[in-house]
């Protein structure tokens, strides 16, 4: 199975991706959330977060950099206000309350992210009405601040994902003559009307979460139990804020079990009463000990969050055990099932709340953002949650984004069947390669493989197969290599799209751990299973034979790099840690 085998000799190089640097994946729609930034050197450059370099990027995930339509609208509003763009800029929000939440945080002397606290007089909120003949009025709220304070405001905007969408910005830009400032006191309190596309999405999601269930349920999720948001992070942020307001003890922390999406950790760390992070998801003894100590000291934890499975290591929690702890110790169990997906896994037997990034596989075409929250009607906490959510929830998912999500998700099950099959085919082959001592692959992170915490737990909550769909393990996996050199060789020779997104129609690879944490921080977190010599892959809808050819070629190059490294006696051994 190693490079001496006949199937691994002289594999022809696959065709290169011809998408220009930093442009979005084909068909490259106006509202794309992707960027093709190929090669390890480009990844290193991106990880440096150099503003000049970032400014040259044409398209990228809209919470990393503002979408070009949002930038154009910001420029138009600064001009309308008569301000100097070299001195002032703004962020745009769909409601006054959202802008006020941002101001409250960035001007707080108690802000917890280490950034500078802005002086209250230096920021202001301005309200704008956009109306033309024959259209409903739209409102946006601009948080205006000094441009040299951008780095101290942007983290809140990026973390929370509650800014306006590119489609809303584009609509206003197309009707710019109808944009005018209105007094803040006269701006209406927006309720976020649920229109037909929103109702269809709620019905679709409620159907999917009850489709082929693992258990029989007396109470089923209704469309009214589904809440929509303008991004996955907005869903997470809003749930966390709701739980904070419901808490009876202001000292209660939240907990994350397992390495999760890094911005989920940011939300729970920065915008609440504190976080205890258990990156090693299998440390159940330490987790339970902490939970019981907090309870005994009068600080029962508020909530425990986990992903099913996790990003990027595909760790799967023991949800039965967590549910037992939640019932005994009285905390809220929140599960983010974005990676597993509505189609594959059923979280309702255990989760109080289910959060999902609709931007990913649910949309599937990388051209719209959205998020959802499902309240579990069988939860003992449901009545309290339901009352509070219905009192405070406002629908901020812009109508055109809802239309795009409705359209994209019509073939959700069909796409997921292909993705499940493609990913299983690749991971089976890669795992087989990793068993050869001569292989450059150290670990394949996927729910079907034998890395710690992966096997067994996932299958417990897999949905039952039906005539129209057989559940699988999702689009995402990660590869850990035995050396950094092999990881780089694999990445540079993997002729798929490279960039920060998952769940799209095309296969996308990313040196995720290196990009997010950098080499030094990743090595500090090696006990959690993270390594800079890991590549995360989101599998798309391509032909399976083509995909296998592409991956065989890249693995061949990674194996050659390892063989050369060992021949040169580089420290005599491999030098990566991959769990």
N, C-alpha and C positions, 0 to 999 in steps of 0.2 A: 504493500500500500504506500510505500514511500517513493522518492523520486526515481528510484531505479526501475520501478515497474513500467511495463509497456505503456499503460495509459498515461503515464506522467513524463513521457519523453517527447520533446519537441512539439509541445502543444502550440498550435498557431496562435498568434496574438489576435484577440478579438478586435473588432472595429473600435476606434476611439470615439468617445462622446464628442460631438461637434458643437455642443452648446457653448457659447462664449463665456469667458470667466465672469462670474458673479451674476449672470443672467438666470432667469427662472427656468424651471423644467418645462419642456414642451407640453402643451401648446402655448405656454407662456402667456396666460391671460393677464389682464390689467391688474387683477387683485391677487396675484400669486403670492403664496407665503413661502416660496422656496428660493434657493440660490445654489448654483453649481460653482463650487470653489474647489477645484481639483488639486490633489497632491498634498503631500505632507508639509512641504515648505509653505504653501498657502495656509495650511492649518496653523502652523506656528505663527505666521504673521497675523492671522485672525485672532489668535489667543492673546496677542500683545495689546489688543484693543486700542491700537493707535488711531486717533481721530482722523488723521489725514488718509490713512489706508481705508478706514471704514467709510469715509465720505465718497470714495470711488466705487463703492459697491452699488450695483444697479438694482438688485432685488435681493431681499433677505427676509427672514421671519420678522413680521411687523412689530414684535415686542423687543427685538434686538435693536432694530433701527426703525425710525418712523417711515411709514410708507410714503412714497413720493407725492401721492394725492394729499395726504395729511400735511406734509411739508408745504406744499403749495397753498393750502388753505390757511395754515399758520402765517405764511408770508403775507397773504391777502388781508388777514385780520390785523396784523401788526401795522400794515400800511393804512388800513381803514381807521385805525386808532391814532394815526399820525405819529407813531413811535419810530425811533431809529432802530432798524433791525440789527445794528452792530451793538446796541445796548440792551435791547429787550427781545424776548421771545415769549412763547406761551405753549401750554398744552391744552388740548380741547377735550371736553367731557360732555356726555349726553344729558347730564342733569346737574343742577346747582348743588345738590347734596353730595354728589361725588367729588366735585371740585372743592367743596368745603372740607371733605375728609382729607383730601390731599394737603390743603393749607394747614389743617390742624396738625398733621404729622410733620411737615417740613419746617414749621415754625415752632415746634415743641422743643423746649429745652431738654426733654427727656427722650428724644428720639434715640433709637437703639442701634442704628446701623453705622455709627461712627462718622456719618457725614455732618457737614456744617449745618447748624440751625439757622434758617433764614430769618432776618428781622421782619416782623409782621408788616411794617409800613412799606417794605420793598416788594410785596406781592399784592395782587388785587385780582378779583374775579369780575369779568365783564360778560354780559349776556348779549346774545345775538339771535335775531329772528330772521328766518329765511322763508320768503313766501313769493310765489308768482301766481299769476292768474290760473285758476283751475287746479292748484295743488294745495295740499294741507300745509300749514305752517310747521316749520322745523326750528328747533332751538339748539344752539350749542353754547357752552359756557367756557370761556377762555380764562385759564389761570395764567396771568401775566407775571413775569419775574425777570430779573436781570439775566442777560444771556451768559454772563460769566459764572452764574450759579447753576448752570445746566446740569453739571455732574452731581449736584446735591439734590436735584429734584427728580432726575430721570429714574433713579432706582425705584421710587414709589410707583411711578407710571409703568415701568417695565414689570415689576413684580406683580402688581395687582391686575393688570390687563383690562382695566375699566375705562380706557380712553375710547374716543369715537373710532368707528371702523373706517377703512379706506372707501367703502361704498358710500357711506354717509358723507364723507369729505368730497367724493367725486360728484355726488348729487348737488351739493351746495356750490361747488365750483362751476357746475354746468348752469347754475342759476344765480351767478354771483351778483348780478344787478339787483336781485331781490334781497340781498343780505344787508341788514342794518342793525346797529346797536340799539338796544332798548334798556331802559332803567332796570337795574337788578331787582328793585322792589316790585316791578310790574310783571316780571317773568313768571309764567305760570308754574305751579307745582305739577310736574309731569308724572303721570301714572303709568306710562308705558302700555298703551293699549295692545291687547292681544288680537292680532288680525288672523285672517285665514291661514297663512303659512305657519304662523306660530302654533295655531291650534292643530294643524296637521302634524307638525313635529312632535307636539306633546302626545298626540294619539299614537304616532309611530313608535316613539320611545316607550310609552306605556305598554304597547303591544309587544315590543321586543323583550322587555324585561320580564314579561310574563309568559313568553313563548317557550315551550318545551322546558318547563321548570324542573328543578331537581327535587323539590318537595311539593306536597299538596298544601295550598294556602286557603284559609277561610276568607281572608280579606286580600283583594288584589289591588295592585297599583292602578289608579285612575289617571286620566290625563291631567287632572287638577293637582296631582301629586308630583308632577314634573315641572321644574322651573328652569327657564332658559336664560343664558347669559351670553355676553358678547365674546367670551373666550373661556378656555378651560381654567386659566388662572383666575378670571373673574368669578367663576363658580366656586373655586376653592377659597378665595378671599372672602366672598360673601358668606359662605357657610361658616367660616371661622369667625367672622364678625357677629353673625347671628348667635353662635354658640357663646361667644364672649358676653353678649348682652343677656343671655339666658342664665349665665353662671351665677350661682348664689355666693360664691367665694372668689374674690378678686385675686387670690393668690394661686389659683389652680392652674397648673401647667398643662400643656398638650404634649403628646408623645408621637414620635414617628418610629415605626419599626421597619428596619431594612433601608438600604440606600435607595432613596427615592429621587424623583425629579428635583433638581437642586432648588428651583424657585418655590416649590411647595415648602421646603425647609425655610426659605427666606420669609414666606408669609407667616408661618407659625412662630418663627423667632422674633420677627420685628414688630408685628402688628397685633400684639396681645400680651398675655401675662407670662409668657415664657415657654420654652420648649426643652424637652429632654429627648435627645436623639440616640437611638440604638441602631447604629449602622450595621452591626452584625446581627442580621435578622434571626439567627439561630440561638442568640443569647437569651433564651426564654427564662432562665433562672434569674439573670440580672434584671430583666424586665419585671418579672413578678415581684422580686424583692423591692424594686423601686416603687412599684404601684402600691404595695402594701405599706411601705414606710410613709409614703405621702398621705395615704388614707389615715394611718395611725396618728400622724402629726397634724391632722385637721386640714390637710390640703389635698383632698381627693382629686385626681387628675380630671381635667375637663373632657378630653377627647384623645383617642388613639387613632392615628392615621396609618394606613398601609396601602401599598399598590398591589394589584393582583393581575399579573406578576409585576415585578418592579423594573424600573428604567434606571440603569442600563443592564443590570446583572440578572434580570429575570428571576429574582428570588420570589418565592411564593410562601406567604405566611400560613401558619396553622390557624385558620380562622375559627375552627371549632373551639380551640383552646382560648383564643382571644374573646370569643363570644361568652364563654363561661366566666372569664375574668370580668368582662364588662357587666354581666348580670350580677356578679357578686359584689363588685367594687363600685358600680354605679357610674361608669363613664360612657361616653358616646363612641361607638365604633364606626369610623368613616372609612370607606373603601373606594379607592380610585381604580376603576376597572378598565381604564382607557386602553391598556395594552392587551388585556384579555378580550375585551369587547362584549357588547350586548349579545352578540350572536353565539359566542363560545362559552361564556361562564355566567352563572346565576349567583349573584351576591345576596339576594333577598333572604335566604335562610339565616343569614348571620349579620349583615350590615344594618345599622340604623339609618345611615345615609349613604347613597352611592353617588359619586361624582365622576364625570366623564368629560374629556376634551373632545368635543364634536369636530374639532379641526382635523383630527387624525383620521382613523379608518372610517368612521361614520360618514364623513364628507368624502374622503378618498381621492379627491382630485386637486388638493393643495391650492384652492383658490378662495377659501372663505374660512373665517374663524368663528367658533362658537363653543359653548359649554352647557352642560346640563347638570341638574341636581335632582335626584329622585328620593323622596321621603318614603320610607318603608312603612306601610300601614300596619304591619304585624309587629312593629317595634313598640315596646312599652312606653317609649318617649314620643310616639307619633303625635298624640293629641297636642302636647305642648309645642312640638315643632310646627305642626300644621297651623295652629293658631298664630304663632309668632311670624311664620313665613307669610301667611296670608295678610297679616297686618302690615308688614314692612316691605315685602317684595315689590320691586318695580321692574318691569320688563325693559331692559336696555338693549336687547338684540334688535338691531335695525332691520326694518322690513325687507330690504333687498338682500341682506345677509340670510335672513330666514328663508327667503325664496330660493337662494342658492343652496342652502343646506337641504331644503325639501327636495329639490331637483337631484342633487348629488346622491342623496341617500336612498333614492328609489331602487337602485340596484345593489344595495348594501350586502345582502346575503350572497348574491351572485359573485361579487368581487371578493368577499371574504372566503368563499370556497376556493377560489383560485389562489389567493394569498396563502391560506392555510396549507394547501397542497405544495405550492412552490417552496415555502419556508421549511416544511417538513422534509422535502426532498433534499434541500441544501444542507440542513443541519444534520440529517442522517449521514450524508456523505462526509461532511466535515468532521463529525464525531468519529466516524470510522477511521479517518486519516489520523486523528489525534491519538489513537490507540497505538500507533507505530512510534517506537522510540526515536526514530530518525525524523519524525515530522516536526515542523516548526510550530505547529499548533499545540498549545498547552491545554486550553480549556474551551469548550463550546458551551456558552451560557444560553440555555433554552429549557423550557419546562420538561422536556423529554429526556434531558441528559443528566448524568450522575454528579453534578456539582452540588455542593451543600445547600440544602433548603429548597431544591428545585423539584425533585421527584415526589410524587405521592399527593402532596397538598393540592396541587392544581386540579388533578383529576376528580377530586371529591366534589367539586362544584362545576364540572363541565355539564353543559346542558345535554339532554337526551337527543339522540339522532332522530331526525324526522325524514319524511319522503323528500322534502325539498332542501334539506341541509344537514350535513354531518359536522358537528363542532370540532374545532381543532385548537391550536396553540398560539395563533396570532402571527403577526407580521414581523415581530422584532426578535433579533438574537444578537449576541455579542461574541466575538472571538478574542481569546487571550493568547498571545504568542510567547514563546520562550525567550525571546530577546526583542529589544526595541528595534534592532536592525531588521528583523524579520517582519515586525509589524509595519514598519515604514515601507519595506519592499512590497508587501502585500497591498498596502493602501495605494501606493503609487502605480501599481499594475492592475488594480481592480477597476475595470472599465465599466463602472456604473456611475451614477451621479453622486457627487460628494456635497454634503451640506447638512444643516441643522433642521431636520424635519423627519417625521415618520408617519406611516400610514397612507402614503401617497400611491398613485397609480404606477409610478416608476420606482425601481429599487434605488435606495439612497444609503450611502455609507458615510460614517463620520468617526474620526478619532475623538469620540465624545469625552472620554475621561481626560485626555490631554487638553482639549479645548476648554472644558469647564473648570478643571482644577489646576492645570499646569503640572509639569512633571514632579516638582517638589511636593506639592500638596497631595497629589495622587499617591506618591510613595508613602507619605505619612498615614494615608488611609488604607494602606495595603492590607491591614488586618480585616478590613471590610470587604476585601476581594477586588478592590479597584487597583488598576495599574495603567500607566501611560501606554503600555504595549497592548492595549485593547482597542478593537474596532467594533463599533456598533453598526448593525445593518438592519434596515427596514426593507422588506421584500415587497416587490410590486407585482404587476400583472403580466410581465414579460413571458415569452415562451420559455418553458422549463428547461428544454435542451440548451437553449442559448444561455440561460443563467448558469447552468452547470458548467458549460464551457468557459464562461467568464471567470467563475470562481476557481476552476481547475488551473487556469493560467496564472491567476494571482497567487494561489498556494504554491504552484511550481516555483515562482519567483521568490516567494518567502522562504521556501526550503533551500533554494540555491543560496540565498543570502546567509542562512544559518550555516550551511555547509562551508561557505567561504569563511565565515567568521570563526568557526571551529578549527578550520585548517590553518588560520593565521594565529591560532592560540590566544584569542582575545579573552584574557583572564582564565582561559582554560575551560570555562563553563558559560552557560547562558546566564543572563543577568536581569531577567524580568520576573515579577511576581504576579501570578494570576489566579490565586485562590486554589 
